[in-house]
Amino acid sequence: MKSVNALAVRQSLGSILSDLEAGGEPVLVTRDRKPVAALVPIEIFRQRFVDFVAGDALRAAMEELMALQSASSGADSLETLRALREGSDDRR
């Protein structure tokens, strides 16, 4: 993994980003010889963070749907969807 100090990042960010984009290898940013941050390609960021957040939102929606479905036991799926829509209209 490539390592650069914070001063080099300030002085040549464009070049560092070009290398990151071309090589795809994360860049470790140091200050006083201690690691303080990492620059990662956008694909890695999306895989690790954006998709993770989207997964959390999906899990929350599924939990809400399951709670609504169990609360309306005996209701068919169309009734459950109507109740879910009414609930989302109330939150707007």
C-alpha positions in Angstrom: 0.0 0.0 0.0 1.3 3.4 -0.9 1.9 5.9 1.9 2.1 9.7 1.6 2.3 12.4 4.2 -0.4 15.0 4.7 1.8 17.8 3.2 2.3 15.8 0.0 -1.5 15.3 -0.2 -2.0 19.1 0.1 0.6 19.8 -2.5 -0.3 17.2 -5.1 -3.8 15.9 -4.5 -4.6 15.7 -8.2 -1.6 13.5 -8.9 -2.3 11.2 -5.9 -5.9 10.9 -7.0 -4.8 10.0 -10.6 -2.5 7.3 -9.2 -5.3 6.0 -7.0 -7.8 5.9 -9.9 -5.3 4.2 -12.3 -3.8 1.7 -9.8 -6.8 1.1 -7.6 -4.5 0.6 -4.6 -5.5 2.5 -1.4 -3.3 5.3 -0.2 -2.4 5.7 3.4 -2.1 9.3 4.6 0.3 10.0 7.5 1.0 12.9 9.7 4.1 12.8 11.9 4.8 9.3 10.5 1.5 8.1 12.0 -1.4 6.8 9.8 -4.4 9.2 10.1 -6.5 8.4 7.0 -6.8 6.3 3.9 -7.8 7.2 0.4 -9.6 4.3 -1.3 -11.0 3.9 -4.9 -14.7 4.7 -5.1 -15.6 1.1 -5.9 -14.2 0.0 -2.6 -16.0 2.8 -0.8 -19.3 1.8 -2.4 -18.8 -1.8 -1.6 -17.9 -1.2 2.0 -19.9 1.8 3.0 -22.7 2.9 0.6 -24.0 -0.6 0.1 -23.7 -1.2 3.8 -25.9 1.8 4.5 -28.4 0.7 1.8 -28.5 -2.7 3.4 -29.4 -1.1 6.8 -32.3 0.7 5.1 -33.5 -2.5 3.5 -33.3 -4.4 6.8 -35.3 -1.7 8.5 -37.9 -1.7 5.8 -38.2 -5.5 6.0 -38.5 -5.3 9.8 -41.3 -2.8 9.5 -43.1 -5.0 6.9 -42.8 -8.0 9.1 -44.1 -6.1 12.1 -47.0 -4.8 10.1 -47.7 -8.3 8.7 -47.8 -9.9 12.2 -49.9 -7.1 13.6 -52.5 -7.7 10.9 -52.6 -11.5 11.2 -55.1 -13.0 9.0 -54.9 -10.1 6.5 -54.0 -10.9 2.9 -51.0 -9.3 1.3 -53.0 -6.7 -0.5 -54.5 -5.4 2.8 -50.9 -5.4 4.3 -49.6 -3.3 1.4 -52.5 -0.9 1.8 -51.8 -0.5 5.5 -48.1 0.0 4.7 -48.9 2.7 2.2 -51.2 4.5 4.6 -48.5 4.4 7.2 -45.9 5.9 4.8 -48.4 8.7 3.9 -48.8 9.6 7.5 -45.0 10.1 7.9 -44.7 12.7 5.0 
